[in-house]
Amino acid sequence: MSTQQKQSRRMFLGKATMAVCSLGTGLAIAETASKSVLGKTKNPFSHNPVIAEQAKGTAIIFDADHKLGHCLFDNSFIGVYKKDFVDFKTIVKEAKTSGKPIILNLGDSSTSGWNSDVITENRGRQKMRLPILSPFYTYPTYSDLLAEGSDYYVINAGVPGYGSLQGLRYLNRILDGLAEFGMMPYCVTIYFGNNDSAWNGNIEDKYQIADAKARFYLVALMKRVMNRMVIVTRSSPSDYEDNLIEMVQLCRFRGIAPILIEPAIPKFWHPGLRGRGMLNEVNDFLAKTEMYAVTIALKRAMRIYQKGVDAYHTGEIDIAERDFTSAQNLDFLVPRIKPDHREKFRAVADKLKVPFVSVQSNIPLDDREYFIDYCHPVEPANRMIARALLEII
């Protein structure tokens, strides 16, 4: 090798080394900065501000969880046969004693049951130093209704705040746990989509929840910066589809029958509202984030919703339904499934030939008796879901 060639090689290697060092330094800075921006702080619930808020105070509802972000207190389940948290070993013992096939209902707060009115009431109770009330067990869930005179042992594996990514990880954990005891569900019902469709500071769950890879931080940071221009949901429609597919395939691999439940959502509910009597908080949010894309969409949703209310009271039902639907599709602040996610839900059911339950078309426009708040079905809607599940099972 000539002297000139050796010099050229040294120069090339030197430049390559500098480039690699610069890239490494840049990624390290980006990772550090984005971890800060993403809220990777000592707050164990920093992945979800709503869960963080609900975990405050003296009410023990959630525990932090490395893989899932959070879980129910002490890794427990919502009780079906007794109104209290139930630990895993108790469920296994009861299921074995019953001798019945297991129905595992996997989902979010629409599965676990949740009453946002109780959360609002607890704020006042805390100020007066009164005991905190539980937001669970205030109405029958579809798990409760399935258990009435059922030939099956029903497990309510719903966890408030869960999107499909958390659901996939949680399903793996539960099935592994049951397998250790030589047990497996007869069927698994899957209810996700509302939280996947919600806005969480423009950061997707795959970047926000534990196990996100360092190389993703820069992408997440860029999306966070784009807050003012675009709306990014907790799961993109394509990621939501992939997560559903993985859950279905996981069930089938283990010999379990999967059933999908399409989230039912209210139309007669004010956009942006997390609970009755909390409109001031919506207005505070609008004031603080005036120029954000999610805020602009929410303001428009509120105007359209009011037009729908006016149309409803004047008997123009078709116009009211159109306006309510348009308003809910522009509201990314509260978790309600969006058209693109719903389309992916149907695509998965069709492509993989998965039976699914959908009760939305059976719920009237004035749906206030069917939902406790912005997305949680109460007994009339849950009875529809339970009846449809039993027909499939």
VOGU-3710 file (C-alpha; in Angstrom, 3 decimals, decimal comma):
1> mstqqkqsrr> 0,000/0,000/0,000  1,459/3,387/-1,036  2,079/6,254/1,395  -0,721/8,267/-0,251  -3,149/5,368/0,126  -2,197/4,987/3,802  -2,777/8,705/4,405  -6,164/8,542/2,632  -7,163/5,523/4,725  -6,142/7,262/7,975
11> mflgkatmav> -8,135/10,363/6,974  -11,179/8,221/6,144  -10,968/6,329/9,438  -10,515/9,575/11,337  -13,592/11,123/9,730  -15,601/7,944/10,301  -14,601/7,882/13,963  -15,566/11,537/14,386  -18,893/10,900/12,681  -19,639/7,940/14,935
21> cslgtglaia> -18,640/9,921/18,033  -20,761/12,870/16,936  -23,714/10,600/16,243  -23,300/8,898/19,606  -23,028/12,231/21,399  -26,033/13,557/19,501  -28,145/10,525/20,357  -27,066/10,716/23,990  -28,059/14,381/24,154  -31,328/13,672/22,334
31> etasksvlgk> -32,057/10,771/24,676  -31,334/12,840/27,774  -33,366/15,789/26,505  -36,271/13,671/25,355  -36,353/11,723/28,600  -36,742/15,047/30,335  -39,397/16,251/27,915  -41,236/12,946/28,018  -41,531/13,187/31,764  -39,169/10,347/32,646
41> tknpfshnpv> -39,004/11,607/36,200  -39,272/10,062/39,623  -43,050/10,142/39,227  -43,885/6,430/38,828  -46,962/7,302/36,768  -45,310/9,831/34,450  -46,399/7,799/31,414  -50,002/8,895/31,977  -50,916/12,201/33,686  -54,521/11,087/34,230
51> iaeqakgtai> -53,424/7,950/36,063  -50,866/10,022/37,984  -53,640/12,351/39,156  -55,893/9,460/40,166  -53,039/7,804/42,066  -52,727/10,819/44,371  -54,282/11,109/47,795  -55,250/8,345/50,153  -57,205/6,175/47,715  -55,128/3,106/46,850
61> ifdadhklgh> -56,035/2,257/43,266  -52,850/1,856/41,224  -49,317/0,588/41,641  -46,448/1,440/39,315  -45,387/-1,398/37,036  -42,196/-1,523/34,993  -43,641/-3,354/31,983  -47,160/-1,922/31,990  -46,647/1,575/33,373  -49,239/0,865/36,057
71> clfdnsfigv> -51,456/-1,923/37,320  -54,241/-2,271/39,834  -53,271/-2,173/43,499  -51,012/-5,089/44,438  -51,314/-6,605/40,918  -54,906/-7,492/41,704  -58,085/-7,922/39,663  -61,528/-6,350/39,963  -63,719/-8,715/41,949  -66,616/-10,350/40,133
81> ykkdfvdfkt> -67,926/-12,675/42,816  -67,138/-10,294/45,655  -66,847/-6,530/45,388  -63,217/-6,079/46,249  -59,764/-6,395/44,708  -58,854/-10,062/44,201  -55,297/-11,383/44,068  -54,120/-13,833/41,424  -53,788/-16,846/43,724  -57,347/-16,427/44,982
91> ivkeaktsgk> -58,656/-16,345/41,423  -56,733/-19,503/40,527  -58,033/-21,292/43,640  -61,645/-20,227/43,003  -61,479/-21,188/39,335  -60,121/-24,636/40,176  -62,718/-25,155/42,887  -65,552/-24,150/40,544  -64,454/-26,628/37,878  -65,855/-24,277/35,264
101> piilnlgdss> -64,191/-23,123/32,038  -62,663/-19,654/32,396  -63,765/-16,530/30,555  -61,027/-13,891/30,761  -62,267/-10,370/30,024  -59,278/-8,240/29,056  -59,723/-4,496/28,622  -59,582/-0,967/29,959  -61,847/0,906/32,395  -64,901/0,055/30,302
111> tsgwnsdvit> -64,162/-3,545/31,284  -63,155/-2,946/34,908  -65,977/-0,476/35,462  -65,259/3,131/36,429  -67,338/6,004/37,751  -65,862/9,447/37,066  -68,542/11,044/39,268  -66,899/9,333/42,243  -63,517/10,812/41,300  -65,092/14,277/41,229
121> enrgrqkmrl> -66,818/13,653/44,564  -63,593/12,438/46,152  -61,951/15,810/45,582  -64,491/17,397/47,891  -64,264/14,524/50,348  -60,483/14,909/50,577  -60,834/18,592/51,426  -63,255/17,664/54,215  -61,022/14,756/55,277  -63,754/12,204/54,652
131> pilspfytyp> -63,070/8,598/53,582  -62,341/8,185/49,867  -64,896/6,237/47,828  -64,022/3,593/45,259  -64,747/4,421/41,588  -65,351/0,692/41,026  -68,377/-1,498/41,834  -71,012/1,217/41,387  -72,826/-0,601/38,543  -72,740/-4,102/36,997
141> tysdllaegs> -69,970/-4,633/34,443  -70,405/-7,110/31,614  -68,166/-9,454/33,621  -70,634/-9,272/36,521  -73,533/-9,980/34,190  -71,756/-12,892/32,515  -71,227/-14,421/35,953  -74,953/-14,407/36,786  -76,019/-18,047/36,608  -73,161/-18,677/34,228
151> dyyvinagvp> -71,593/-22,020/33,417  -68,250/-20,230/33,327  -65,817/-18,760/35,839  -65,417/-15,107/34,878  -62,270/-13,028/35,437  -62,447/-9,247/35,062  -58,968/-8,275/33,826  -59,849/-4,682/32,987  -57,407/-1,953/34,056  -58,273/1,757/33,753
161> gygslqglry> -56,029/3,669/31,370  -54,833/0,667/29,390  -54,329/0,870/25,652  -53,762/-2,089/23,353  -49,978/-2,170/23,917  -50,448/-2,541/27,667  -53,223/-5,038/26,996  -50,913/-7,200/24,906  -48,234/-7,237/27,608  -50,810/-7,868/30,332
171> lnrildglae> -52,347/-10,764/28,411  -48,934/-12,393/28,112  -48,407/-12,036/31,857  -51,808/-13,450/32,823  -51,602/-16,427/30,475  -48,072/-17,244/31,659  -49,318/-17,084/35,250  -52,270/-19,379/34,599  -50,061/-21,804/32,671  -47,884/-22,227/35,754
181> fgmmpycvti> -50,958/-23,664/37,506  -51,849/-25,849/34,534  -54,821/-23,651/33,635  -55,895/-21,796/30,514  -59,020/-19,752/29,708  -61,684/-21,192/27,456  -61,954/-17,802/25,774  -60,534/-14,282/26,056  -62,573/-11,179/25,269  -60,582/-8,129/24,157
191> yfgnndsawn> -61,871/-4,552/24,673  -59,434/-1,794/23,610  -59,525/1,290/21,408  -60,730/4,194/23,535  -57,384/4,952/25,189  -55,504/4,169/21,992  -57,439/7,019/20,352  -56,679/9,586/23,058  -54,045/12,344/23,007  -51,240/12,182/25,579
201> gniedkyqia> -48,993/15,129/24,786  -48,362/13,737/21,277  -46,311/10,862/22,691  -47,307/7,348/21,708  -47,404/4,552/24,279  -44,579/2,676/22,566  -42,244/5,584/23,399  -43,739/6,463/26,765  -44,158/3,160/28,586  -41,226/1,125/29,925
211> dakarfylva> -39,102/-0,886/27,482  -39,115/1,908/24,886  -35,781/1,730/23,057  -33,308/4,616/23,296  -33,296/5,074/19,539  -36,983/5,996/19,687  -36,495/8,960/21,999  -35,501/11,371/19,230  -38,568/10,413/17,201  -40,770/10,884/20,250
221> lmkrvmnrmv> -39,179/14,245/20,981  -39,822/15,429/17,423  -43,480/14,431/17,685  -43,746/16,288/20,983  -42,369/19,431/19,332  -44,999/19,070/16,598  -47,787/19,517/19,185  -48,903/22,750/17,603  -49,308/21,276/14,130  -50,572/17,695/14,446
231> ivtrsspsdy> -52,472/15,388/16,777  -50,744/12,124/17,664  -52,826/9,528/19,523  -51,491/7,093/22,119  -51,414/4,360/19,479  -51,459/4,979/15,754  -54,233/3,094/13,940  -51,638/0,741/12,422  -50,004/0,015/15,821  -53,444/-0,543/17,322
241> ednliemvql> -54,160/-3,032/14,534  -50,835/-4,816/15,116  -51,486/-5,086/18,856  -54,945/-6,566/18,298  -53,512/-9,062/15,819  -50,826/-10,125/18,306  -53,423/-10,623/21,047  -55,591/-12,735/18,757  -52,617/-14,804/17,584  -51,364/-15,266/21,141
251> crfrgiapil> -54,751/-16,637/22,185  -54,959/-18,995/19,251  -51,376/-20,195/19,744  -52,357/-21,253/23,276  -55,586/-22,872/22,114  -57,863/-20,114/23,434  -60,819/-18,684/21,534  -60,504/-14,863/21,165  -63,525/-12,556/20,933  -63,182/-8,859/20,113
261> iepaipkfwh> -65,470/-6,248/21,663  -65,853/-3,011/19,739  -65,854/-0,109/22,206  -69,259/1,489/22,630  -69,141/5,247/23,190  -71,717/7,914/24,050  -72,622/10,683/21,654  -74,643/12,787/24,105  -71,584/13,859/26,116  -69,787/17,191/26,150
271> pglrgrgmln> -66,384/17,127/24,378  -63,279/17,278/26,568  -65,185/16,530/29,760  -63,749/13,944/32,170  -66,611/14,177/34,643  -69,764/16,152/35,392  -69,120/19,552/36,894  -65,580/19,734/35,472  -66,171/22,114/32,561  -63,932/24,715/34,198
281> evndflakte> -61,020/22,318/33,840  -61,739/21,961/30,131  -61,716/25,743/29,784  -58,458/25,950/31,778  -56,876/23,446/29,395  -58,047/25,439/26,389  -56,564/28,616/27,840  -53,183/27,029/28,563  -52,818/25,310/25,177  -54,504/27,871/22,974
291> myavtialkr> -52,597/27,215/19,747  -52,199/23,451/19,923  -53,793/21,346/17,176  -55,634/19,268/19,799  -57,036/22,479/21,319  -58,186/23,888/18,000  -59,962/20,598/17,261  -61,562/20,559/20,733  -62,883/24,110/20,385  -64,457/23,164/17,089
301> amriyqkgvd> -65,900/20,007/18,659  -67,531/22,070/21,412  -69,187/24,392/18,899  -70,477/21,484/16,807  -71,690/19,633/19,897  -73,739/22,637/21,023  -75,329/22,821/17,579  -76,219/19,143/17,965  -77,824/19,755/21,370  -79,881/22,594/19,900
311> ayhtgeidia> -80,937/20,415/16,962  -81,912/17,583/19,314  -84,159/19,855/21,381  -85,889/21,144/18,250  -86,563/17,590/17,052  -83,977/17,552/14,237  -82,666/14,141/15,242  -80,682/13,376/12,067  -78,814/16,689/12,314  -78,187/16,133/16,022
321> erdftsaqnl> -76,729/12,680/15,415  -74,474/14,012/12,654  -73,218/16,849/14,851  -72,670/14,625/17,891  -70,645/12,197/15,786  -68,562/14,994/14,253  -67,916/16,468/17,702  -66,744/13,211/19,269  -64,421/12,572/16,323  -62,707/15,923/16,983
331> dflvprikpd> -62,347/15,367/20,725  -59,000/13,730/21,477  -58,859/14,846/25,098  -61,106/12,116/26,473  -60,680/8,492/25,368  -63,284/7,565/22,779  -62,465/5,356/19,805  -61,936/7,232/16,533  -63,058/6,193/13,020  -59,563/5,181/11,853
341> hrekfravad> -59,111/2,927/14,880  -62,604/1,493/14,502  -61,813/0,705/10,870  -58,690/-1,199/11,950  -60,741/-3,074/14,558  -63,120/-4,268/11,851  -60,205/-5,102/9,545  -58,644/-7,378/12,179  -61,945/-9,138/12,846  -62,479/-9,669/9,123
351> klkvpfvsvq> -58,918/-10,657/8,204  -58,421/-13,103/11,072  -62,042/-14,298/11,138  -62,472/-13,315/14,772  -66,000/-13,132/16,190  -66,752/-9,690/17,572  -69,414/-7,886/19,553  -70,743/-4,467/18,567  -73,735/-2,919/20,350  -73,357/0,716/19,245
361> sniplddrey> -76,163/0,574/16,683  -78,586/-0,684/19,362  -78,017/2,326/21,631  -80,317/5,321/21,078  -79,045/8,813/20,317  -79,984/10,012/23,796  -77,656/7,504/25,408  -77,378/9,056/28,855  -78,896/5,985/30,524  -76,354/3,725/28,813
371> fidychpvep> -73,125/5,450/29,927  -71,947/6,865/33,241  -69,749/9,450/31,508  -67,581/9,886/28,396  -67,013/6,200/27,547  -67,993/3,812/30,353  -71,071/1,656/29,639  -73,414/0,947/32,540  -75,922/-1,857/33,049  -78,214/-1,436/29,983
381> anrmiarall> -75,253/-1,358/27,584  -73,280/-3,966/29,533  -76,259/-6,317/29,449  -76,253/-6,021/25,642  -72,535/-6,842/25,579  -72,918/-9,818/27,946  -75,859/-11,219/25,991  -73,959/-10,941/22,692  -70,867/-12,604/24,221  -72,897/-15,545/25,530
391> eii> -74,456/-16,036/22,101  -70,982/-16,298/20,567  -69,584/-18,485/23,358
//
